[in-house]
Amino acid sequence: MHLAASDRSSSPAERMRWSLVSAQLVAVLALGILPGSTVSPIRFCPCIPPNLCKPLPKNHKYQVENAQNIDPKKTPGQNVGIISHCDLASLCKTEILVEIKGIVFDHSGPDWIHYDWSKITTIVVTKSVPFELLCHAHAKGVRVIFKGNVDQKHLILPTERKKWINSNLLYMKLQFLDGMHLETVEHISNLHELPKLVAQVKTDVQNEIPGSQNDTAQEECDCLLKHSVQTQSSSYVVQHKTSSISIVAVVVSLSVPWTPNCPKGNCFDYVSMANSCDFLYVKAYDMQLEMWDECFAKANAPYHQTLSGLSNYIKLGVNPKKLILGLPWFGYDYPCEHFYEPGRCKLKMLTFKGAPCSSQIANQVEYKEIMQMLPRSITGRYWDDNYKSPYFVYKDKDVYHEVWYDDPESLSLKSSIVKKLKLGGIGAWFGNSLNYSANPTAAMQTEDMWNALCPIRLKWRT
């Protein structure tokens, strides 16, 4: 019996069926995937040159270069490790090892092409990863990792956990990604199981990705790239000590709240999670989700709460170098139930986790939208010296609104905490929240926001 789709004795429906079967077979063969097979699919690098699909070496983040020796004709990817306009008296000691991370989240769209890549070491993509972004980032020496959402079943069901990890590892390999960022979904319980999941993800990544090593192996290998930076007439002397060893830096990271979660005084095991991860991304915002005092509009990320939250992690024993200060490039638009004066916008009650009021009653607004709203406000920009945050008031029909947000001034103050607490780096949520149009005013606002990530004028290419 012939099974050819071109068999004249076959009906049109049968010929169509065999055409589909043939198409599926061709697709399977092209991808190198066999149903039920444990053989990894063949991967085709979309980048030119193809070596851009290779994971970045772990020692990449230690590269440092004298800003005076930067060639303006070179691309940012060639001018690696830039320190510019650095206040040597306050920042630089006789010898310093530079290891600062710059993490930026991206939620899709073409904005990434306009990012200030000189301040990014890792970009976290929350949706599908365009291959153009991957190739561009690797050409700039920036790692690309994807966000994996941790659900309830992944914590309590070992089989579901393993299936979820394997699926993400396959995706990581197929997309030539540099790692995975873990984010717990809202209203999840059994968080005491989270350390087990984090440890298993890290172990499986190290077992599956060729060349990846843990931190212990990294510490034992002193022959990796290191730099000694000395001050001589306001310049840097960079000494290199290298070897042929290449350790792949596969990143596993985790988002944590602005302050440790300690129900009934028992904190989750953040120390073990930090030890299993490359870094903990501290989401230093959304601090008004639970308002236990007066129901008034407040700053999204007050300075003193940001400082105390990070300090609390360190007091628990978390290595500060494992902490990334995550900053908001967004704000909240609160509708006032009663408006008394600027800074006194009383809110309608909305219970959340037992608290009588919550910022969930407000609309989250990206920074680029806030900058368009500000000129139409009835107050202009106000500054709250208690929260160290700006705000303004506008009126829509008969309803007053108070908008609290962060701008270069408030972000620069919080960015200084990185140096104060000797943290591992800083991050922004999201890079897409800025205006990358050709408008001169918008361009200046966007540049100031990027520069606020390093208020001491440190250009981070580590």
N, C-alpha and C positions, 0 to 999 in steps of 0.2 A: 504493500500500500504506500502510495506517495503522499507525503505530508507537505508538499510544496504549495505555497500560497498561490502559485500561478496555475495550479491544476484546473483545467477547463471544466472538469466534472464537478468542481466544488461550487457551492452557492456563493453569492456575493458576501453573505454574512460570514461563511467559513473563511473565505479569502481575507476578509477584514481582520478576523480573529488571528489568523496566522501572520498577518502583517504586523499586528501588535506584538505577538510573541517574538517575532524576529527582531523588532525594534528594541524590546526589552533585553533580549539576549545580547545584542550589540552594545547596549548601554552597560550591561553587567561586565562584559568582556573589556570594554574600554576603561572602566573604573578598576578592573582587576579584582572585583568582589565576587565571591562564590557564596551562595546562600548556605548558612550553617557552617561556613569555614572560619577557622581562627586566623587565617592568613590576613595580614593587614592589607588594605586596599592600596593600589598604586597611587602615589601622589604626584601631581604635576604642579611645579612651581609657577605661579603667574607673574613673578617679578623678573625684571631685566636689570642687572644680571641675576641669574638664578641663586647666587650665594646670598641674596637678600632674604631668602626663605629660611636660612639657617638661624637657629636661636643665637642670641648675643652671648658672648662669653661673660662669665661672672666678673672678671676683673675689669670690665668696661667702665664700671661706675667709679673707678679710682683715678681716671685720667684727669690731669690738671695741667694747665698751660698759662704762661704769663700773658696777661691781657695786652701788654705793650707789644707782644710779638704776634698778635693776631693779624692775619692777612685779610683785609676787607674784601678781597676778590674771591676768597674761599667761601664755600657754603657753610652753614652752621654745623653740618655733619663732619666737615673737615677741621673746623676750629673747635675741637673737642676740649672740654675741661676749661672753661673760661672763668677767670675771676676778674671782674672789672670794677673800677672805681671803689676799691675796697679800702676801708679805713683801717690801715695796718695797726695803728695804735690800739684800737679797741677790738679788732677781730683776730689779727694774726699774732701768734706767739713765735718764738724762735723756730719751732718745728711744729707742723700741723698736718694731720692726715684728713683729707677732705672726703667725706662720704655723706652726701645729702641727697635725698630722693625728692623728686617732684612728680606727684601723681595727679593726673587729670582724667576725669570721667567724661565720656562722650556718649550721647544717646542717638546717634545717627544723623545723616545729612552731610552736606559738603563743607561745613564750617571748619573741619579739622585742617584743611589746607592752609587756613589763615592763622592757626595757633602760633604762639611764640614758642617754637620747638626748643629754643635755647634754655627754657626753664622746665622742660619735661624730661623725666627719665623713664616713666611708665605711663601708658595710656590705657584706661580700663573702658572697654566697649561694652555697653549694656545691651545692645541688640546685635544683629548680624554684623560680621566684620567685613567691610569692603576690601578686596585685595589691594585696591589702590592705596588705602590707608596703611595696610600692612607694609607694602613695599616702601612707601614714603617714610614711615616711622623707622623702619630698619635702616634705611639710607641715612637717616638723621641720628642713628645710634640710640633709638628709643624702643623700649620693649612694648609689645602689645599683648594684653591679657584680656580675657572675657569674664563677664560676671555670671556666676552660677547661683541661682536662687535655691536656698536650702528650705525645703518644706518639712512639715511635721513628720511625714512618713520616712523621710531620710534620716531622722533622728531615732525613731523608735523601732524601725523594721530593718534589720541587718541586710536582708536580701534586697530590699528597695534601695538601701544606701549603696550597696555594691553595684547594683545595676546603674544607678545614677552616676556614680564615680566613673565607671567604665565608659558610659555614654559620653561624658564630658572629656575624658581622656582621648577618646577617638576623635571627637570634634577638635580638640586642641591640636592633635597631630595632623588631621586633614587640612586645617586652616593655617598650619605653620605658626601657631601662637606660642608665646613665651610663658604662659602660665594661666592661672585661674584665680579670680577674686570671689570669695564666698560672701553671700548676703542673705541673711535670714528674712523670710517673709514676715509680714505683720501678723500679730495675734498668734504667734507660735508659742507652744509650751514645750516642756521637756528640754529646756535649754541646758540642763545639766549634762545632757548627752552630747552637746556640741563639741567639747574637747576631743571626744573619741572620733567624731567625724573629721575634724580638722586634722588630727594625727593620721588617720587612715588615708585622707586625700594626699597629704605630704608624702607618706610612705609609698603609696601607689604611683605617684608622679615620679619619685626617685627610681622606682623599679622599672617603670615603663619608658621613661625618656632617657635615651643614651647620653651618658656624660654628665647627668645631673648629680649633684652631691649635696649633702646636708652641711649645716654650718660647722659641725665638728671637723669634717674633712677639710673645709675651707681654712679653719684656724690652724690645722696641722700643716698646711702647705704654705710655709712662709715664703716660698720662692715665687709666689704670684706677684703681679705688678703692684709696687708700692711707690709712693712719692714723698720725698722730703721737701718741704717748702720753707725756705729761709728768707729773711728780709735783708737785702743788701741795696741800699740806696733806693728804697721803695720799689724794688723789683723782686722777682722770684727766681730762685735756682731750683730747677726740677731735676731730681735724680731718679733714674729708672733702674729697676732691677727686675728682669723678666726671665721667663723660662718658656719652654715649649709646651708646658702643660696647659690644656684648655678645658676649663670647667664650665659647663653650660649653666646659665642662671635661669632656671625654671621657677617662676614666682608663684607662690601660694600665699594669698593674703585674705584678710577677714575684716569686715566692717563691724565696729562696736559702737555703742552709744556714747554720748559726750562724757558721761561719767559711769563708773562701774555699776552694773546692775547687781544689787545686793538685797534680794527679798528677805525680809525678816532678819537682816544683819548678816546673812550668809551669802558672800559674794561668789559668783561663778569663778571657775578656775582660769582666770585670764592669764596667769603666768604660764601654765602648760600650753595654752592656745598660742601665746606669743612665741614660746619656744618652738612650737610646731610650724608656725608661720614665718614668712619672710618679714611681714609687718602687719600691724593692726592699724586699720584706717579709722581713726577716732572721728566720728561725725559730730563735730563741734557746732551743732545747730539744732533746730527744732527743740529748743530748751523749754518752750512754753506749751508743750503738749499737755502737761498736767499743771494747771494753775490752782494752787491750794490757798493762795491769799486773795487779794482783791481781783475782781474780774475786769481788768483793764488791759488794753493793748500794750504789748511789751516788745522789747528787742528780741530778735530771733536767736542771737548768739552774743549775750553780754560778755564783756571782756573778763570780768572777775570769775564768772562761772566757767568760762573756757579754761582759765588758768587752774582753777580748783579741780575741775574734772580730770584734766591731764595729770595733775599732781596726785590725785587719788589712785590712778593706775600705777604710778611710780611707787606710792606708799605700799601698794599690794605686793610689790616685788617685780613688776614688769620692767624689763630693760628699756630705758627711755629711747634707745636707738631703734627699738622695734615699734615705736609709736609714730604715726603720721598725723599731723594736725590737719584735719579736713575742714575746709572753710566753705561757706555758702556764697555762691554767686546768684543769690535770689533773695527775695524778701516776702513779707506777708501783708496783704491788704485786708485790714480789719474793718468791717462795717460797725459803726457805733450805734448801740441802742440808745445811749445818751451821750452827747458831746458837751463837755463843760468848757474845755480849753485845750490847746495843743499839749499833748502828753497826758490828757485825762479823757480817754475814749473808753467809756464803760461798755462792756460787751454783754451780749445775751448769754444766759447760762447754757452750757453744753457740757454735760458730764462726760468724762473720759477716764477710765481706770479709777473711778471713785472720786476724782477731782471735780469740783463744781464747774470749772471752766477750762477751755482748751483752745489752742491756736488752730485747731481743726475747723473752727468757725470761720477762719479767714481763707482767702484765696492765695495760693502760692504764685508769685510773680517773678519772672526772670529779670535780671538786672537791666537788660536792654529795653524791656518794656517800662521798667521803673523810670529810666532816664527820659522816656517819652512822656510819662505821666507828670514828672516833677515840674516842668514849666507851666503846666495847667493847674497846679495846686493853688490853694488860697493862702498858703503860709510860706511857701518856699522851703528850703532845707533847714530843719532845726537839728540841733545836736543835744543829746542827752548825756551829760557828763557822768552820770551814775552808771549807765549801761555802756558808755563809750560807743554809741551807735547813733546814726542819723535817722530822721523820720520826717514826714510831712503830712499835711491834711488836705484833702480835696472833698468836694461836695458833688454828689451825683443825684440829681433831682432833689429830693428832700432829705437824703441820707448823707451824713458825714462819714468819711472814711479816713482812717489813719494808717499810713504805710510805713512799716519798719523794715529796714534793709541794711545791707553792708555796702560800703563804698571804699575807695582806696585809703581814706583816712582810718576808718575803723579796722579794715583788714590789715593795714600796716602795723597797727598796735598789736593785733593778735599774732601776726607773723613773727614779731619779736620774741614770742614765747618759745619758738623753736630754738633760738640761741640760749634763752634763759634756762630752759629745762634740758638742753642738749638732746633734743628729739632727733629722730631719724630723718625727718623731712616734713613736707607740707603738701597739701593737695587742694583741688578745686572741684566743686560739684555745681554745675557741669561746664565744660569748655564752650558748649553751644549757647550758653546764656548771655554771651556778649554780642555786640553789634559789629559785624565785620564788613559793613558796607563801605562805600567810598566816601561817605559823608565825613568831612573833616572833624566835626565835633564828635561824632560817634567814634572815629578812629582814635582820637585823643583819649576819650573815655575808656576805650578798650585797652589801649596801651597802658594807661594808668592802673587798670585792674591787674594786668599781667605783672607789672612792676611791683604791685603791692605784695606779691608773693615773696619778694626778696627786698624788703625795705632798706637793707644795708647795702643795696646795689650789688648783690652777689648774683651773678648770672650762673645758674646751676646747670652745668653740663657734666654731672658726675655719673 
